[in-house]
Amino acid sequence: MKILIVDDETLVRRTMQATIESDGSHQVFTAGSLEEAGKVLEEETIDLVFTDLSLDDGPERLGLNLLKHLNDHYPATVAVAMTGHNEDALVEQCLKAGAADYILKPIGPEKLRQTMLKAPILHRLLRKNQNLKSQIGKDALHLVELKSKSKAFQAVLDVAKKLRGTSQSVLIRGENGTGKEVLARYLWSLEGDDSRPMIAVNCGAIPASLAESELFGHKKGSFTGATEARTGKFEAANGGDLFLDELATLTPEIQVKLLRVLSTGEITPVGQEKSKKIVCRIITATNENLEEMIKAKTFREDLFFRVKQFSLTIPPLRERKEDILDLANHFLSQYSNKRLSKSAESLLLSYTWPGNVRELKSAMEVAAVLSDGSEIEHSDIAPHLQQTGAPVLAKALPASQEIDENLLAGNYHHLLREFEAKMIDCAMKKCGTENAAAKFLGIPRSTLGDIRKRHQAK
């Protein structure tokens, strides 16, 4: 372990250092002030900190400030408070500030060794409690038990279960709204240790100018506005999982830096020369065609192979019709005790769900609020779907119109492709661009592009 001792008394620092280093398995750093401690923390990935509370003999108990700083910026670091005052109120302050343990001076060799043994265990319990609190209201813990009647999605879950205990990177692919972050949290939950951090980052929401600082952290004064050191998402995820959503939005510059981190296992905060060792599993997600981006030179091929040691593709909801009613009832139960009527179920099953599971959840929430009866009716759902006014497939033909059986015989796939091609052609003529046509049809642009390429190749 890398251990930092923070105490303004030189004799205390040297005595503790000698005791800890006597077994030859730990690297010890010392600091006599908050400023010196800050420099060590910026340059090294410290596992355990012993800090005196009464640094400089000041009335403010500066050691409490260090405990709070560690809790906020270095959550993976175990903190132990040291003091010569045995006060219940002070113990409570230390624990609230994030200390895993509290020991009284003078500290003998045996007490020091015992503290080093139990502090990581206490810290694990503390991290578990912090993780539970941080998930409140985020649908992160109660949705990680995923089930499916769909063979396609069950196959994905079966592979996910095999990744338990592995450290290899995982790339999750799928359309918007399919639940890529939920699957990432499912992977995290399979480890069975809720003290492990799970840090989620939406890369598409980070301004390009701040991406490096957000991911890797920065040193105080490294750029205008950097009034204090900041811990990046990689360091916050140390010992756990880091989920990078919308991976394809990263700039070429950040892609290079991310590749280096994945290759070396080290991060270099902005403004700092020395690297820090980081151990965390990287889970990424995208709805873009990365292979096409590689051909277009907008995504690095070497990074692609680094992030997709394992690849999981979530099928869209329209290909998981077996799950639609189960999901709808699950979401509905979160908002009310109302039931789905037969007409509502028929609509849910016939609708194409361009917004996938996210759209279904939103539709159930709105319907639960606006419905006046004990059952959710067709009319409670239809006005709030993306394709309002568009006929569902079951109603595309008049009821009186019959289909020639001879025309259908053996021609299902041919007719389906022909109808698909005509739909795309019609939408392109009407809208002019792929983006507009995709929006008109209620499908992702990447899906429309794939369909056009498939038909143009024939």
LINFEN-V265117 format. One record per residue. RES is the residue in one small letter. SS is DSSP state (A for helix, B for strand, O for the rest). PHI is phi in degrees with one decimal (* if undefined). PSI is psi as a letter, one per 20 degrees, with the letter a starting at -180 (NA if undefined). Layout:
RES/SS/PHI/PSI ; RES/SS/PHI/PSI
//
This chain:
m/O/*/q ; k/B/-98.2/p ; i/B/-121.8/p ; l/B/-115.2/p ; i/B/-109.7/p ; v/B/-116.0/o ; d/O/-158.2/p ; d/O/-81.2/i ; e/O/-98.6/o ; t/A/-59.7/g ; l/A/-62.4/g ; v/A/-62.7/g ; r/A/-61.2/g ; r/A/-67.0/h ; t/A/-65.5/g ; m/A/-64.5/g ; q/A/-61.0/g ; a/A/-62.9/g ; t/A/-64.9/g ; i/A/-68.2/g ; e/A/-77.1/i ; s/O/-64.1/h ; d/O/-90.8/i ; g/O/73.3/j ; s/O/-109.2/j ; h/O/-126.6/q ; q/B/-106.7/p ; v/B/-112.8/p ; f/B/-117.2/q ; t/B/-129.2/q ; a/B/-147.6/q ; g/O/-101.1/i ; s/O/-154.8/r ; l/A/-63.0/h ; e/A/-63.5/g ; e/A/-65.1/h ; a/A/-62.3/g ; g/A/-60.9/h ; k/A/-66.0/g ; v/A/-63.9/g ; l/A/-64.2/h ; e/A/-69.9/h ; e/A/-96.8/h ; e/O/-127.3/q ; t/O/-92.3/n ; i/O/-86.5/p ; d/O/-89.6/h ; l/B/-142.1/p ; v/B/-120.3/p ; f/B/-102.0/p ; t/B/-129.1/p ; d/B/-71.5/q ; l/O/-81.7/h ; s/O/-101.5/l ; l/A/-62.3/p ; d/A/62.4/j ; d/A/54.0/k ; g/O/-83.5/q ; p/O/-74.4/i ; e/O/-85.8/i ; r/O/50.1/m ; l/A/-61.8/h ; g/A/-61.1/h ; l/A/-63.9/h ; n/A/-63.4/h ; l/A/-67.4/g ; l/A/-59.7/g ; k/A/-64.4/h ; h/A/-64.0/g ; l/A/-62.7/g ; n/A/-63.6/h ; d/A/-80.5/h ; h/A/-110.8/h ; y/O/-133.4/m ; p/O/-63.1/h ; a/O/-82.3/i ; t/O/-87.2/p ; v/B/-80.4/p ; a/B/-118.3/p ; v/B/-125.6/p ; a/B/-89.5/q ; m/B/-124.1/p ; t/B/-159.5/r ; g/O/-97.3/j ; h/O/-111.6/p ; n/O/-95.8/n ; e/O/-125.3/p ; d/A/-59.1/g ; a/A/-63.3/h ; l/A/-70.4/h ; v/A/-59.9/g ; e/A/-61.8/g ; q/A/-61.6/g ; c/A/-63.6/g ; l/A/-65.4/h ; k/A/-65.7/h ; a/A/-78.0/i ; g/O/113.7/j ; a/O/-69.7/p ; a/O/-84.2/h ; d/B/-154.8/r ; y/B/-143.3/o ; i/B/-127.1/q ; l/B/-94.0/q ; k/O/-82.8/q ; p/O/-73.4/q ; i/O/-108.2/o ; g/O/-78.0/r ; p/A/-56.6/g ; e/A/-67.8/g ; k/A/-63.0/h ; l/A/-64.3/g ; r/A/-65.7/g ; q/A/-63.3/g ; t/A/-63.6/g ; m/A/-64.7/h ; l/A/-75.2/g ; k/A/-91.1/h ; a/A/-58.1/g ; p/A/-61.8/h ; i/A/-67.8/g ; l/A/-63.9/h ; h/A/-65.6/h ; r/A/-60.1/g ; l/A/-64.6/h ; l/A/-64.4/g ; r/A/-63.0/h ; k/A/-59.4/g ; n/A/-63.8/g ; q/A/-64.7/g ; n/A/-62.6/g ; l/A/-61.5/g ; k/A/-64.5/h ; s/A/-69.6/i ; q/O/-90.3/i ; i/O/-56.6/p ; g/O/83.4/j ; k/O/-107.6/j ; d/O/55.2/k ; a/O/-93.8/h ; l/O/-91.8/h ; h/O/-86.1/i ; l/O/-109.0/j ; v/O/-81.4/i ; e/O/-89.5/n ; l/O/-90.6/p ; k/O/-134.3/q ; s/O/-156.9/q ; k/O/-90.8/i ; s/O/-75.8/p ; k/A/-63.2/h ; a/A/-64.3/g ; f/A/-76.5/h ; q/A/-62.6/h ; a/A/-62.6/h ; v/A/-63.9/g ; l/A/-65.0/h ; d/A/-63.7/g ; v/A/-67.5/g ; a/A/-57.9/g ; k/A/-63.9/h ; k/A/-73.3/i ; l/O/-86.6/i ; r/O/-59.9/p ; g/O/84.2/i ; t/O/-94.8/q ; s/O/-112.0/j ; q/O/-67.8/q ; s/O/-70.3/q ; v/B/-129.1/p ; l/B/-105.8/p ; i/B/-104.5/p ; r/B/-118.4/q ; g/O/160.2/r ; e/O/-67.3/r ; n/O/-58.4/p ; g/O/85.6/j ; t/O/-80.3/i ; g/O/101.8/k ; k/A/-66.5/h ; e/A/-69.3/h ; v/A/-61.6/g ; l/A/-66.2/h ; a/A/-62.8/g ; r/A/-70.1/h ; y/A/-64.8/g ; l/A/-58.8/g ; w/A/-62.4/g ; s/A/-68.4/h ; l/O/-64.1/h ; e/O/-70.6/i ; g/O/70.1/k ; d/O/-135.3/n ; d/O/-80.8/j ; s/O/-88.9/i ; r/O/-71.3/p ; p/O/-69.2/q ; m/B/-130.0/o ; i/B/-106.4/p ; a/B/-108.9/p ; v/B/-129.7/p ; n/B/-91.3/n ; c/A/-60.6/h ; g/A/-69.5/i ; a/A/-95.6/i ; i/O/-94.6/p ; p/O/-58.0/q ; a/A/-55.1/h ; s/A/-70.8/i ; l/A/-109.6/i ; a/A/-60.4/g ; e/A/-62.7/g ; s/A/-65.7/g ; e/A/-63.5/g ; l/A/-83.2/g ; f/A/-111.4/i ; g/O/85.2/r ; h/B/-149.7/q ; k/O/-90.4/q ; k/O/-57.2/p ; g/O/79.9/j ; s/O/-72.7/h ; f/O/-158.5/r ; t/O/-59.5/p ; g/O/98.2/i ; a/O/-83.9/m ; t/O/-77.9/i ; e/O/-151.2/q ; a/O/-65.8/q ; r/B/-129.5/p ; t/O/-84.7/p ; g/O/-81.5/r ; k/A/-63.9/h ; f/A/-61.7/g ; e/A/-68.5/h ; a/A/-64.2/h ; a/O/-90.3/j ; n/O/-54.4/p ; g/O/89.9/i ; g/O/-138.8/c ; d/B/-120.4/q ; l/B/-117.0/p ; f/B/-104.9/o ; l/B/-106.9/o ; d/B/-86.3/q ; e/O/53.3/l ; l/A/-55.2/h ; a/A/-65.1/i ; t/A/-84.0/i ; l/O/-66.6/p ; t/O/-70.8/r ; p/A/-55.7/h ; e/A/-63.8/g ; i/A/-72.0/h ; q/A/-59.4/g ; v/A/-62.8/g ; k/A/-67.3/h ; l/A/-65.6/h ; l/A/-59.8/g ; r/A/-64.4/g ; v/A/-62.1/g ; l/A/-67.7/h ; s/A/-79.8/h ; t/A/-104.4/h ; g/O/72.5/k ; e/B/-129.4/q ; i/B/-115.4/q ; t/O/-127.8/o ; p/O/-57.9/q ; v/B/-58.0/p ; g/O/85.2/j ; q/O/-117.9/q ; e/O/-90.9/h ; k/O/-85.4/p ; s/O/-85.8/r ; k/B/-121.2/p ; k/B/-79.4/p ; i/O/-127.8/p ; v/O/-121.9/o ; c/O/-155.4/q ; r/B/-85.2/p ; i/B/-100.3/p ; i/B/-116.6/p ; t/B/-118.9/r ; a/B/-148.5/q ; t/B/-158.7/q ; n/O/-110.6/j ; e/O/-94.9/r ; n/O/-86.4/n ; l/A/-65.2/h ; e/A/-62.0/g ; e/A/-68.2/h ; m/A/-65.4/h ; i/A/-64.0/g ; k/A/-63.3/h ; a/O/-84.6/j ; k/O/64.6/k ; t/O/-106.9/i ; f/O/-140.6/p ; r/O/-74.5/p ; e/A/-67.6/h ; d/A/-66.6/h ; l/A/-69.5/h ; f/A/-56.1/g ; f/A/-71.8/h ; r/A/-71.8/h ; v/A/-85.1/i ; k/O/-113.7/l ; q/O/-59.3/h ; f/B/-129.8/q ; s/B/-127.3/p ; l/B/-122.9/p ; t/B/-114.6/o ; i/O/-85.5/p ; p/O/-68.7/q ; p/O/-64.6/q ; l/A/-63.0/h ; r/A/-64.8/i ; e/A/-100.4/j ; r/O/-127.3/l ; k/A/-59.3/h ; e/A/-62.7/h ; d/A/-96.0/i ; i/A/-60.2/g ; l/A/-69.4/h ; d/A/-63.2/g ; l/A/-65.1/g ; a/A/-60.6/g ; n/A/-66.3/h ; h/A/-63.2/g ; f/A/-65.9/g ; l/A/-61.2/h ; s/A/-65.7/h ; q/A/-77.4/h ; y/A/-113.4/h ; s/O/-166.1/r ; n/O/-101.2/j ; k/O/-74.2/q ; r/B/-111.6/r ; l/B/-87.2/p ; s/O/-77.8/r ; k/A/-62.3/h ; s/A/-66.7/h ; a/A/-67.5/g ; e/A/-61.6/g ; s/A/-62.7/g ; l/A/-64.6/g ; l/A/-59.2/h ; l/A/-78.2/h ; s/A/-92.1/i ; y/O/-73.9/q ; t/O/-88.3/i ; w/O/50.9/m ; p/O/-63.1/h ; g/O/-92.1/j ; n/A/57.8/b ; v/A/-61.8/h ; r/A/-60.8/g ; e/A/-67.5/h ; l/A/-62.5/g ; k/A/-62.3/g ; s/A/-63.1/g ; a/A/-62.7/h ; m/A/-68.9/h ; e/A/-64.9/g ; v/A/-65.6/g ; a/A/-63.0/h ; a/A/-62.8/h ; v/A/-77.7/g ; l/A/-89.0/i ; s/O/-67.4/p ; d/O/-92.0/h ; g/O/-97.2/a ; s/O/-84.3/i ; e/B/-118.5/q ; i/B/-83.4/p ; e/O/-99.1/r ; h/A/-49.7/g ; s/A/-69.3/i ; d/A/-80.5/i ; i/A/-107.6/g ; a/A/-51.1/g ; p/A/-65.5/i ; h/A/-108.1/j ; l/O/-88.7/q ; q/O/-61.5/h ; q/O/-94.9/k ; t/O/-53.6/p ; g/O/90.5/i ; a/O/-85.3/p ; p/O/-69.2/p ; v/O/-76.8/r ; l/A/-56.9/h ; a/A/-65.1/h ; k/A/-111.9/j ; a/O/-68.6/h ; l/O/-113.6/q ; p/O/-58.5/q ; a/O/-60.0/h ; s/O/-80.2/i ; q/O/-80.0/p ; e/O/-101.4/q ; i/O/-104.8/p ; d/O/-66.5/o ; e/A/-61.8/h ; n/A/-66.4/h ; l/A/-69.5/h ; l/A/-77.3/h ; a/O/-53.9/o ; g/O/72.7/j ; n/O/-115.4/j ; y/A/-55.2/g ; h/A/-66.6/h ; h/A/-63.5/g ; l/A/-65.3/h ; l/A/-64.1/g ; r/A/-65.1/h ; e/A/-65.7/g ; f/A/-66.4/h ; e/A/-62.3/g ; a/A/-62.8/h ; k/A/-68.1/h ; m/A/-61.4/g ; i/A/-64.2/g ; d/A/-62.2/g ; c/A/-63.2/g ; a/A/-66.7/h ; m/A/-66.9/h ; k/A/-66.4/h ; k/A/-73.1/g ; c/A/-103.4/h ; g/O/91.9/h ; t/O/-123.1/q ; e/A/-64.0/g ; n/A/-59.6/g ; a/A/-67.4/g ; a/A/-65.9/g ; a/A/-62.9/g ; k/A/-64.5/h ; f/A/-62.8/g ; l/A/-82.3/i ; g/O/79.5/k ; i/O/-129.1/q ; p/O/-63.9/q ; r/A/-59.9/h ; s/A/-63.2/h ; t/A/-65.8/g ; l/A/-61.5/g ; g/A/-61.7/g ; d/A/-63.4/g ; i/A/-63.9/g ; r/A/-61.8/g ; k/A/-64.9/h ; r/A/-63.0/g ; h/A/-77.1/h ; q/A/-69.9/h ; a/O/-76.4/i ; k/O/-100.4/NA
//
